[in-house]
Amino acid sequence: MSKRKLYAAEYVYANGAFQKDFAIVVENGVIAEVGPSLKVSAAFPDAELVRWEGKAIVPGTVNAHNHSFQSLLRGIAIDKSFMEWRDQALYRYTPLLDEEAVYAGALLAFGEMIRYGVTTVSDFFYVHNGGTAYDEAVIRAAKDVGIRLVFARTMYDWSGAPAAYRETVEEAVERTRSLAVKYQGDPMVTVHPAPHSPHAASPEMIKAGHRLAIELDTPFHIHVAEEMFEVEETLRYYGLRPLHYLDSLGVLDERMIAIHLVWLDDSEVELIGSRGGSLAYCPSSNMFLADGVTRIPDLLKSGVKVSLGTDGGCSNNRISVFEEMRMCALLQKVSRLDGTCITANDVFRMGTASGAEMLRLQTGTIEAGKAADFTAVNIHDLSLAPKRELFANVVYAMQPTAIAHVVIDGKLVFSKGGLLTVAEQEISSRVNRLFEKWGGA
């Protein structure tokens, strides 16, 4: 049987629009050709034909910020203030986490994402428990379900956090470096340093993370200005607002992927744009935790590249990037009282190509040479009618029921309503057994 596959569909989203009767040729996990079905079929007569009738193929979405273990805690500490949520969900349950739990949480998070058309995730993981075994459990889960993973290994030394989060600067650097070297060249896993935040990482830890990113030639990730108390802290301790503080450390540059950026003033908006920084924006999480509204149109205007993330499963509580596209657009429109301030094209790009670009991955669009990561949606699903407005409906109306097939690295990982890699009942059983074991803890 030919190693090439030709996926033909009624529509393919390529070159910035839905193209009718297009096809995609995939070879060794990479898109070899995209074009009109008849032309592509003639050029690749030996390719195995996969015809998806009544389907439209779109790029797989990129979840630029997640905490996989938090999916275990979904529904816990709802309707609370940020500090109550943190203490009652994260800090309360962290001591119960072991490798089995971390693996189960990652299976749950990544499996659910695939169901919703996510093909790449950046998992900002900080429950290290004095080593890298828990980190490896997350990576193993990603490989088992078949999702493309950026492992943003968190560097965390704030004394007020649970012990499982904390490391010395030297430990964090060495463990992060060893993981990055181990997975160097792996097409499905890359490791980035991720100093947690100005609140939870010391100046030495933040600078060490930035130095390591330069050494490894990767981006680095950091939470910035999610809550107003973080701004107040940097002003109190350093006499600077968060982005000016990070700039004073010499780490605000094109490698920085900042998460949230809710509480910025005008000078910070201009600063991060001038330095070439990026943002992983998590609108649903910001709403759920009552963080505030990030100034997305202003950041885009200043030159900041913006991607979309779901954040953790207990602060959202959904993990669909298509959902975040809709939430991003609606939240910006209503907060500005301006229906034109952001468009469907803007948010679709944030959830696909922009996320891939800032993570330095060859995915996020359907074109020759890119990774074969894409999703087929059922154009007869009622949430996509009328199909004449297919693009607008994908962004603003589509429900998960429309997701028909998901391909990652050229492999079909979701089809006919279920994962093809790990049984969904096995995942839910693992999670339920954990809570039985934890009992009333």
Secondary structure in CASP SS format (residue, H / E / C, confidence):
PFRMAT SS
TARGET T0000
AUTHOR 0000-0000-0000
METHOD secondary structure of the structure
MODEL  1
M C 1.00
S C 1.00
K C 1.00
R C 1.00
K E 1.00
L E 1.00
Y E 1.00
A E 1.00
A E 1.00
E E 1.00
Y E 1.00
V E 1.00
Y E 1.00
A E 1.00
N C 1.00
G C 1.00
A E 1.00
F E 1.00
Q E 1.00
K E 1.00
D E 1.00
F E 1.00
A E 1.00
I E 1.00
V E 1.00
V E 1.00
E E 1.00
N C 1.00
G C 1.00
V E 1.00
I E 1.00
A E 1.00
E E 1.00
V E 1.00
G E 1.00
P E 1.00
S H 1.00
L H 1.00
K H 1.00
V H 1.00
S H 1.00
A H 1.00
A H 1.00
F C 1.00
P C 1.00
D C 1.00
A C 1.00
E E 1.00
L E 1.00
V E 1.00
R E 1.00
W E 1.00
E E 1.00
G E 1.00
K E 1.00
A E 1.00
I E 1.00
V E 1.00
P E 1.00
G C 1.00
T E 1.00
V E 1.00
N E 1.00
A E 1.00
H E 1.00
N E 1.00
H C 1.00
S H 1.00
F H 1.00
Q H 1.00
S H 1.00
L H 1.00
L H 1.00
R C 1.00
G C 1.00
I C 1.00
A C 1.00
I C 1.00
D C 1.00
K C 1.00
S C 1.00
F H 1.00
M H 1.00
E H 1.00
W H 1.00
R H 1.00
D H 1.00
Q H 1.00
A H 1.00
L H 1.00
Y H 1.00
R H 1.00
Y H 1.00
T H 1.00
P H 1.00
L H 1.00
L C 1.00
D C 1.00
E H 1.00
E H 1.00
A H 1.00
V H 1.00
Y H 1.00
A H 1.00
G H 1.00
A H 1.00
L H 1.00
L H 1.00
A H 1.00
F H 1.00
G H 1.00
E H 1.00
M H 1.00
I H 1.00
R H 1.00
Y C 1.00
G C 1.00
V E 1.00
T E 1.00
T E 1.00
V E 1.00
S E 1.00
D E 1.00
F E 1.00
F E 1.00
Y C 1.00
V C 1.00
H C 1.00
N C 1.00
G C 1.00
G C 1.00
T C 1.00
A H 1.00
Y H 1.00
D H 1.00
E H 1.00
A H 1.00
V H 1.00
I H 1.00
R H 1.00
A H 1.00
A H 1.00
K H 1.00
D H 1.00
V H 1.00
G C 1.00
I C 1.00
R E 1.00
L E 1.00
V E 1.00
F E 1.00
A E 1.00
R E 1.00
T E 1.00
M E 1.00
Y C 1.00
D C 1.00
W C 1.00
S C 1.00
G C 1.00
A C 1.00
P C 1.00
A H 1.00
A H 1.00
Y H 1.00
R C 1.00
E C 1.00
T C 1.00
V H 1.00
E H 1.00
E H 1.00
A H 1.00
V H 1.00
E H 1.00
R H 1.00
T H 1.00
R H 1.00
S H 1.00
L H 1.00
A H 1.00
V H 1.00
K H 1.00
Y C 1.00
Q C 1.00
G C 1.00
D C 1.00
P C 1.00
M C 1.00
V E 1.00
T E 1.00
V E 1.00
H E 1.00
P E 1.00
A E 1.00
P E 1.00
H C 1.00
S C 1.00
P C 1.00
H C 1.00
A C 1.00
A C 1.00
S C 1.00
P H 1.00
E H 1.00
M H 1.00
I H 1.00
K H 1.00
A H 1.00
G H 1.00
H H 1.00
R H 1.00
L H 1.00
A H 1.00
I H 1.00
E H 1.00
L H 1.00
D C 1.00
T C 1.00
P C 1.00
F E 1.00
H E 1.00
I E 1.00
H E 1.00
V E 1.00
A C 1.00
E C 1.00
E C 1.00
M H 1.00
F H 1.00
E H 1.00
V H 1.00
E H 1.00
E H 1.00
T H 1.00
L H 1.00
R H 1.00
Y H 1.00
Y H 1.00
G C 1.00
L C 1.00
R C 1.00
P H 1.00
L H 1.00
H H 1.00
Y H 1.00
L H 1.00
D H 1.00
S H 1.00
L C 1.00
G C 1.00
V C 1.00
L C 1.00
D C 1.00
E C 1.00
R C 1.00
M E 1.00
I E 1.00
A E 1.00
I E 1.00
H E 1.00
L C 1.00
V C 1.00
W C 1.00
L C 1.00
D C 1.00
D H 1.00
S H 1.00
E H 1.00
V H 1.00
E H 1.00
L H 1.00
I H 1.00
G H 1.00
S H 1.00
R H 1.00
G C 1.00
G C 1.00
S E 1.00
L E 1.00
A E 1.00
Y E 1.00
C C 1.00
P H 1.00
S H 1.00
S H 1.00
N H 1.00
M H 1.00
F H 1.00
L C 1.00
A C 1.00
D C 1.00
G C 1.00
V C 1.00
T C 1.00
R C 1.00
I H 1.00
P H 1.00
D H 1.00
L H 1.00
L H 1.00
K H 1.00
S C 1.00
G C 1.00
V C 1.00
K E 1.00
V E 1.00
S E 1.00
L E 1.00
G C 1.00
T C 1.00
D C 1.00
G C 1.00
G C 1.00
C C 1.00
S C 1.00
N C 1.00
N C 1.00
R C 1.00
I C 1.00
S C 1.00
V H 1.00
F H 1.00
E H 1.00
E H 1.00
M H 1.00
R H 1.00
M H 1.00
C H 1.00
A H 1.00
L H 1.00
L H 1.00
Q H 1.00
K H 1.00
V H 1.00
S H 1.00
R H 1.00
L C 1.00
D C 1.00
G C 1.00
T C 1.00
C C 1.00
I C 1.00
T C 1.00
A H 1.00
N H 1.00
D H 1.00
V H 1.00
F H 1.00
R H 1.00
M H 1.00
G H 1.00
T H 1.00
A H 1.00
S H 1.00
G H 1.00
A H 1.00
E H 1.00
M H 1.00
L C 1.00
R C 1.00
L C 1.00
Q C 1.00
T C 1.00
G C 1.00
T C 1.00
I C 1.00
E C 1.00
A C 1.00
G C 1.00
K C 1.00
A E 1.00
A C 1.00
D C 1.00
F E 1.00
T E 1.00
A E 1.00
V E 1.00
N E 1.00
I C 1.00
H C 1.00
D C 1.00
L H 1.00
S H 1.00
L H 1.00
A C 1.00
P C 1.00
K H 1.00
R H 1.00
E H 1.00
L H 1.00
F H 1.00
A H 1.00
N H 1.00
V H 1.00
V H 1.00
Y H 1.00
A C 1.00
M C 1.00
Q C 1.00
P H 1.00
T H 1.00
A H 1.00
I E 1.00
A E 1.00
H E 1.00
V E 1.00
V E 1.00
I E 1.00
D C 1.00
G C 1.00
K E 1.00
L E 1.00
V E 1.00
F E 1.00
S E 1.00
K C 1.00
G C 1.00
G E 1.00
L E 1.00
L C 1.00
T C 1.00
V C 1.00
A C 1.00
E H 1.00
Q H 1.00
E H 1.00
I H 1.00
S H 1.00
S H 1.00
R H 1.00
V H 1.00
N H 1.00
R H 1.00
L H 1.00
F H 1.00
E H 1.00
K H 1.00
W H 1.00
G C 1.00
G C 1.00
A C 1.00
END
